[in-house]
């Protein structure tokens, strides 16, 4: 046991019964349940398992290096990009963490990054699930997170996989849409290399629909996965946006990350939008010497960008003009000089659940600008793939990515309408499972709702409050003139202590409460310690059904049935 619990003495005699003081016909049963962190994770990462692998290191007599490797392998079973996701994932898992009801959520994302970096530093390699080599070849179009995830899962299962990548490097929007101060190129390169080591081939500078047709691929490959992403920036739809000095955020970030020269020193840059691309663009332009500000039509509370990214943006001195929307790009002699905006007020919620911005009549104003960068969204490039374009996206029959074209599957931004990186990884994984079933002539997998552990069903009073490991940021004064990584990876000691904050929701961690609180000695402790399995055996013949074991189980692993 490594979860930190409060000391509590065993009751005596009848005090060990339930509040009614009576027995029942019910009997205890061990029942593993899904923790809310895993349920919230689009990649379905076994979060509880990799956290407790580290937390219980000393209990199971391992070295921490052995536990780190074990945890890395548990994590990479579903996510081959832990160092990447550890830097850019919006960590939905933490939002649902039961620990929040005690103090603060476990810093799962930081542990993910720690394990990803450990895997890179120690050259850990993925292992195949089977020694069988299959003859059916699979084509993956796009080497973004969805394509890499699908290729990884298929290669592990013995399939020869070829990725066709339009750019000269892998990663898709990971490489060309996220600035290197958040996600360095060498991190992407290292984790892609591990996928290639499974036998995955990547053909660069090969655009499907231009350099090779989808029909040609169908002749050679048994199945095709479309993970083309969304690399075409949307226009504002206002007068003047074709003027010199207007560049879309997708193109701007591509040029920045590709190292193309842009003279922004002293330039007034206006970024339109409130998502991660908008704040990434503003912060990147600041590092190139510009004087950026962001124009957003709602308030800070409605911004879809990550809270920590918004905070970093404001910490770096970038002004955000809230409740303002662009009306016209103003130019002089074909060159941008400003942006006419109109003030907004919030009305009733729209389809997104956010309050709809409504223009305030007669409130137009102008902001001086040398460059205007729309960052309001983006869509797929369907050149050569028009048959799959359904209202600007690819429609699939289920989350497992089947399209209406037999043998062709899709996932990632192209189906999820600009989702997150972790959603893309999860969709790539599911599509790979569907492709595997399709090739073998089996039914496509189905999903069933799991039984999720809620804090209200746990004995939360047993757990001790522990401080959360906070992220360490480079000082603002040292970071705004370069693209060095802003956030640091946790050190060993901090990572270990953070894993001990995991409550092990829904899974036994050998606390011994069932054994200690049972008056009738129903529970017997076995000499062996079984990781991810209780070491206690029950003799139900002498159980009276008092329910005390279930009541005193901190993690809700025991049900009365």
N, C-alpha and C positions, 0 to 999 in steps of 0.2 A: 504493500500500500504506500502511495506517495501523495495522494490527495490529502490536503491538510484539514483535519477535523478537530472539533472541540472535544475535550475529554468529558465523558459523561458516564456516571456510574450505573451499573446494572441494577434495575429494580429487584425487589425480593418478593417471592410468593405471588399472591394474587395481584400485586401491583404490576406484574408483567402482562396481565391480560389487557384487552382493549378497554375502552372507556366503559363499556357495558358490563365488564367483569364476567362475561359469559363466553363459552365456546361456541362453535358453529359447525355446520357440515362442510364448510369451505376448507380447502387445504392449500398450502403454499406451493407455488410453482415458479421456477426461474423462467423469466421471459425477457429476452433481450429486446430492446426497443430502439427506435431511431432517434438520435439526438437532434434537436432543432437546428443545430449548425449544419449538419449533413443535409437535412431536409431543405434548408434554404440555399444550399450550394448548387448552382446549375451544373457544375462538373461532377457532382455526387462524390466529392472527396470524403474518405473515411477519416474525418477530422479527429474524432474522439480517439480512434486507434493510434494515429501517429502522435498525438499529444501524450497519451498515457504510456506509449512505448518509451518515451523519454522520461516522463515523470516517475516511472517505476523501475528505472535502471538499476538502482542499488538493491531494490527489493528482489529482483531476479538475478542479481549477481553478474550483471554485464558491465562492460566498460561503456562510457558515454559515446565513444566512437562507434561501437557496435549498435547502440540504440539509435544514433543518428542515421546510420545506414539503414537499419530496419525501418525507421520512420520515413526515410526518403523513399524506400521501395513501396511502402504502403501508400504514400502520397502519389507517387508517379504511376501507380496502377491505373489511376483515372486522369492524372494531369501530368503530361510529359514536360511541362514548362513551369516548374515551381519557382525558379528564380525570376522568371518573367512575371508570372502572376503575383508573386510576392511583392512586386513593385507597382503593379498597375491594377490589380483586382479591386473592385469596389467593396469587397468583403461583406456580402449579404449575410454570411454566416454569423458575423459579429452582431449584426442587427437583431438576430433571433436568439443569441446566446442566453441560456438560463442564468448565467452568472450575473447578468445585469440586474437581476432581482436581489442580489446580495450586495454587490458594489458596482463593478464595471465589467464589461464583456472581456473574455479572454482575448488577447491580442493574437488571434489566429493567423492573420495575414503576415505578421512579423515572423512567426515561427515558420510559415510556408517559405518566406524569403530566406530565412536562416538555413533551412534544409536544402533549398535550391542551391544556395551558394556553397554549402558543404558538399553537395554532389559534384559541383563544378571543380572546386578546389581539390577534391580527392579522386577526381576522374572516375566516378561511379558510372557504370554502364547498365543500360536496361537489359533485362533478360527476357527471352522469348517464352511464351506460354507453352509452345509445343515445339518438338524437334522436327515435326512434319513440314516438308516444303511443298506447297501447293503449286499446281501448274497454271491456275487461273490468274491472269495478270489484272491488276487494278490501276486505273488512271485517276489521279487527283489533280484537279485544276485549281491552282492557287496554293501558295505556301504561307498563308496567314494562319492564325491560331486554329481555325476549323480544319483546314487542309492538313496541317501538321498533326493535329490530334487524330484525324481519321487515318492518315498514313501510318502513324505510330501504332495504333490499335490493330490495323490490318497486318502490318509487318510482324508484329508480335505473334500473330496467328499463322504465320508461315506464307503469307501472300507476297508475291513480287509486286512492289508498288513503285510507280513512277509519278513524280510530281512535275507538272508543267507550270512554270513560273514566268510571268510576263516581264518582270524586272530582272536586273542582273544580280540581285541578292534576295535572300529569303526573308520571310517575316510579315510581308504585307503591311498592314497599317501599324503593326508593332514597330517596324523599322522606319516606315515613312510617315507615320501619323502621330507618333509620340516622341517628344524631344528627348535627347540623350541625357539630359539632367535628371529625367525620371527613369529612363530605360536605356542604359548604355548598349551600344552595338555588340560589345564582346560578350554580354550576357546572352543575347539572342543567338549569336554564333555558337557559343558553347552548348546551348541546349539543342539547337538544330543538329549539331554534329553528333550528338548522342542518338538522335532519331535516324540520321543517315547511317550510323554504325550498325543498325538493325538490317541494313541492306536497302534502305529507301534511296532511290535515285532522284535527283532534282535536275531537271533540264531548264536552265535559265534562258532569258531572252526569247521565250517561246510563248507567244500569245495564241491561245486557242481561239479559233474564229478568224485568225489572220495568217499565222504561220502554219497552222495545222487545223483541220476542220473537226468538228465533233463527230461527223460521219466516219472520218478516217480512224478516229480513236475507237469507235464502236467495232470496227473490223478487227482490231488487235487486242482490245481489252474486254474482259468479261463484264466489268462494271465500271462506272465513272462517278466520281464525286465532284460536284461543282461547289467550290469554295472561293468564288471570285471576289468576295468582299464588296465594298462600296467605296469606290475611289473617285467618283464624280461629284464635285461640290455643287450644291444648289445655288441658284441665283436669287437675289433679293426681289427681283421683279419690280424695280423702281427706275425712274428716269436717270440717265447718266451713269449707270453702272458699267457701261462698256468703255468708259474713259480711261486714259492712261493713269495708272496708279491704283486701279482696282484689281485685286488678285484674291482668288478664293483661298480659304484656309487650307484646303486639301493640297493645293498646289504650293502654297507658301511653306507648309510643313515638309512637303516632299523636298523642295529646294533646300530648305534649312538642313534637313537630315542627310541629304545627298551631298552636302558640302558645296552647293552652288553659290557663287558670290552674289550678295545683295548689299548694296550700299544704303544702310538705314540710319547711319550716324546722325543724330539730331533730328530725324524725321518724326513728324507727328503721325502716329498710326492709330487708326480707329478700328477696333475689332467688333463685329456685330454678332451677338449671340451670348448664350449663357451656359453652354455645355462645356465638356472637358476640352474639346477642340478649340473653343474660344479662349479659355484661360491658358491653354498650352501655347496658342498662337501669340497671345499678348506677352506671356513670360519669355517666349523665345525671341520675340522682337526686341524686348528690353535688353536681352543679352547681346543682341546685334547692334546696340547703341541707339535704338529708337526711344521715343517718348510715347508709350502706348497708353490708351485707355479703352475700356470696354463699354459698349452701349447695349443695354439689355432692357427689353420691354416690360418685364415684370420686376418683382422685388428680389432681394437676396434669398428669401425663404423659398421661392419658386425655382431658383437656379438648379438645373439638372446636374451641373458639375459636382464633383465630390467636395464635401465640406472642407476637407483638409487642403484641397487644391485651391479653393476659393480663399481660404485663410492665407496660404502661401502667396497667392497673388496680391492680396491686400498688404501682407507683410512686406512685400517687395516694392510697395509704394505705387502700385498700379490702381488708378482711379476707375471705379465702375459707376457709370451713369445709369441709374436704375429708372424704371418707368419712362423709357424713351424708346421710340421706334424710328428707323430711318424712313424718310419720305423721298429724298432725292440726293444723288451725288452731284455736287457742284464742281464744275471745272472751268478753267480759264485757259483758252488756247489749247484745249484737249487735255490739259493736265489737271488732276484733282487738286482742289483747294479747300474743300470743306464738305460737310455732310449736313443737309437739312434734316432735322428730326422733329417729331411731335411728341408732346408729353402724353403719357398714358395713365389711366386709372384702372383698377381691377374691378371687373364685374363678376358675373356668375361663373362657376367652374365649367371648363370645357371637357372634351372627351378624355383628356389626359389627367383630369382631376384637379388641375391647377386653375386658378381664377383667370378668366379670359381678360386680356388687356383691351381696354376701350380707349380710343383717341379722345383727347380733350380738345374740343373745338377752339381754334384760334391760339393754340399754344406752341406754334412752330418756333424753332430756334435753330441756329447754325453753330456747328462745332468745326473749328479750323482743322484741316487734315492735309497731309501730303500723300497718305495712302489709306485706302479703305479695304478691309479684309472681311468679307462675309464668312461667318462660321455658323450657319443656321441649319446645317444638315448636309447629307450626301447620299448618293444612290449608286447602284451597280452600273458598270459599263457592259452593255449587252451586245456590243459589236461582234457579229458572227455568231451570236447566241440568241437571236431575237425570238426564236420559237419558245424559249423558256421565260420570256418577259410577260408577266401578268400584272399589269398596273404598276410597273416599275420594280417588281420584286419577283422572286421565284416562289410559287405556291407549292407546298408539300402536303402529302396526305396525312402525315402525323409528325410528331417530334423526331421520328426516326428517319426523316428526310426523303421518303419515296416521292418522286415526281410522277407526273402522268406519263412519262416516257420510260418504259420498262428498262431496268438496268441502270438508270441514271438517278442519282441521289444528290441532295444538296443540303447545305447547312452553313451557319455563320451569319454574318451581317446580311447576306443576300436573301436569306429567308426570314431572318429575325428582325428585319427593318431597323438596323443600327442598334444592336444589342451591345452587350459588354464582352470583353475578352473571355471571361470565364464561361459565359453562355455559349460563345463560339466553340470553345474547347469541349463543352458538354455535348453540343449538337454534332460536332465531328465524331465524338465517341459513339453516340447513338447511331449515327449513319453508318459507321464502321460495323456495328453489330448487325444492322439491317443488311448491309452488303454481304457480310459473312453468311447470314441466313439465306439470302437470295441465291448466292453461289451454290450453297449446299442443298437448295430446294426445300428449305425449312420455313416455318412461319416466321414472319417478322415479330420481334419481341414486343411484349405489351408491358405497360407500366401499371402498377397498382398502388393505391395510396398507402403509405406506411403508417404504423402506429408511432406517433411522435410523442416524446416525453415533454410535458409542460412542467414548469417550476411548481405549479400548484399541486402536483402529484408527488413531489419530492420532499424529503425532510430537510429543508433548507437550513434549519436552525443548527444542524450539525456542522455545517461548513464555517470555517473561519474567514473573516474578511482579509483580503490580501491586496496590496497595491499592484496596479497594472503597469506593465513595462511600456513606457512611452517612447515614441520615436525620437531619434536624435537628428536634428537638422543642422546643416551647415549655417553659420551666421550669415544673415542677409548681406552684410557688408562684403562678404567673401564670395558670394555666389552670383551676383547679378551681372557680372561682366564676363562670365564663362559658362560652359555647358557641363561643368563637373557635376557629378551626382550629388543631389541635395540631401537625401536621407541616407543614413548609415544602417548597416545590418546589425542586429543584436549581437552582443558578445556572448560567449558560451554561458557564463554564469547567469546572465539575464534571461537567456532562452530557457535554461533549465528551470529557473524559478517561475517563469511564466507558464510552462507546461503544468506545473503543480497547481495552478489555479483552475485547471479543467475539473469539472464536477463529475466526469464520467457518467453523464446522464444516460440512464437506461442500460448500463453495463456494470457488472460486479467488478470492484477493484480491491476485493479482499479486506474490507474494513473490519469484518468479524462481528458486526452487530447482530446478525441473525443467530449466530452461534452464542454470543454472549447474553442475549436477552431472552433466549428460549428457556423457560422453566423446566420443560419436559425433555430436554436434551435430544430434540428431534434432529438437530444438525450435528454432523460429525465432520471434523476437520481431517482431510487426507494429508499424508506427508508431502505429496508433491504440490508444487505451485503451478497452476495452469494459467498461462497468460490468455486473456480473452475468454476465459471459462472459469466458473467458480470452483474453488477447491473444497467446497462443502457438499456433503451428501446428506440426503434427508431420509429419515425413517418415519414415513407417514403413518405407520401403524400405531404409533404412540402420540400422534398429533391430535390436539383437541380443537384445533381451528380457532385459537384465540386471536389471531391476526397480528400479534405483537411483532413478529419478524418483518411483516410487510410494512407496518407502521414505522419501524425503526430503521428500515433500509433507506439510506440517504438518497440513493440514485434511482429509486423506483424500479429495481430489477426483479422484485418479488411481487407476484400477483396472487390473490386468493381466488381459487377457481373451484 
